[in-house]
């Protein structure tokens, strides 16, 4: 049974920082693709960042309100944990943040991190609320 457990959410002030953690258990995740998504009220879940352990690649959302440059995805292999460091937080970052994992279908696939759709992922955590006050 694969389990993903997020933690680290909470309340932060605009301009502040939070670090989210996603602890993975159930099987070795050294070949998995890990992703972070967020969901605003009454909106669909959207991609934030992804990382592939095999290739050591990262990929960030590319949008007008891009998190690239403010958010950083990283891992602790020994702890089977993925982090999302969020700096320069804005009130519009307020959302529920989800961790996700994809079992790659091929060794080539495991080398890329451009998995940005919710349907790409096989496992999900329960989510952690991030609230940024102005």
C-alpha positions in Angstrom: 0.0 0.0 0.0 1.5 3.3 -1.1 1.1 6.2 1.3 1.9 9.9 0.9 1.6 12.1 3.9 2.0 15.8 3.7 2.9 18.2 6.5 4.2 21.7 7.0 1.2 23.7 6.0 -0.2 26.5 8.0 -0.5 30.2 8.2 2.2 32.5 6.9 2.4 36.2 6.2 2.9 37.7 2.8 6.6 37.6 2.0 7.2 34.8 4.4 8.2 31.1 3.9 6.9 27.7 4.5 8.3 24.2 3.8 6.0 21.4 3.0 7.0 17.8 3.4 5.7 14.7 1.7 6.8 11.4 3.4 6.4 8.4 1.1 6.1 4.9 2.3 5.0 1.5 1.1 7.6 0.8 -1.5 11.0 2.2 -2.7 10.4 5.5 -4.4 13.9 5.8 -6.0 12.4 5.4 -9.5 9.2 7.4 -9.0 8.2 10.8 -10.3 7.0 13.1 -7.5 4.8 16.1 -7.9 3.3 18.9 -6.0 -0.1 20.3 -6.9 -2.4 22.9 -5.3 -6.1 23.5 -5.3 -7.9 26.8 -4.8 -11.5 26.9 -3.6 -13.9 25.9 -6.4 -11.0 25.4 -8.8 -9.3 22.3 -10.3 -6.1 21.1 -8.9 -3.1 22.7 -10.6 0.4 21.7 -11.1 3.2 23.3 -9.1 6.4 21.3 -9.4 7.7 17.9 -10.1 10.9 15.9 -9.5 12.2 12.6 -10.8 14.6 10.7 -8.6 16.1 8.7 -11.4 17.0 11.7 -13.5 17.4 14.3 -10.8 15.2 16.6 -12.9 12.9 19.3 -11.7 10.1 21.1 -13.5 8.0 24.0 -12.3 4.7 25.5 -13.3 5.1 28.0 -16.1 2.3 30.5 -15.8 1.7 34.2 -15.3 1.7 33.7 -11.6 4.6 31.3 -11.9 6.0 29.7 -8.7 9.4 29.3 -10.4 11.9 31.3 -8.6 9.9 31.3 -5.4 9.3 27.6 -4.8 11.9 24.9 -4.8 11.3 21.1 -4.9 13.9 18.9 -3.2 14.3 15.5 -1.7 15.8 13.6 1.1 16.5 10.1 -0.3 17.3 8.6 3.0 13.9 9.7 4.4 11.9 9.0 1.3 10.7 12.6 1.6 10.0 15.3 -0.9 9.9 18.9 0.1 8.4 22.1 -1.3 10.2 25.2 -0.1 8.0 28.2 -0.6 9.5 31.6 -0.3 8.1 35.1 -1.0 4.7 33.8 -0.3 1.7 35.8 -1.7 -1.9 35.7 -0.5 -2.8 34.2 -3.9 -0.7 31.1 -2.9 -3.4 30.3 -0.4 -4.6 26.8 -1.3 -4.6 23.1 -0.3 -1.3 21.6 -1.4 -1.1 18.0 -2.5 1.8 15.6 -3.0 1.6 13.0 -5.7 3.6 10.1 -7.1 3.8 8.5 -10.5 5.2 5.1 -11.1 7.1 5.5 -14.4 6.0 3.3 -17.3 9.5 3.1 -18.7 13.1 3.9 -17.7 13.1 6.7 -20.2 10.0 8.2 -18.7 11.6 8.2 -15.3 14.2 10.6 -16.6 11.8 13.4 -17.3 9.8 15.6 -14.8 7.4 17.3 -17.2 4.3 15.5 -15.7 1.9 18.3 -15.1 -1.6 16.7 -15.2 -3.4 15.2 -12.2 -4.2 12.2 -14.4 -0.4 11.5 -14.8 -0.1 10.5 -11.1 -1.0 7.3 -9.4 -1.0 8.2 -5.7 -2.0 11.2 -3.8 -1.6 12.5 -0.3 -4.4 14.0 1.8 -3.4 17.6 1.3 -2.2 20.3 3.6 -3.7 23.8 3.9 -1.5 26.8 3.2 -2.9 30.2 4.1 -1.0 33.4 3.4 -2.2 36.6 5.0 -1.6 40.0 3.5 
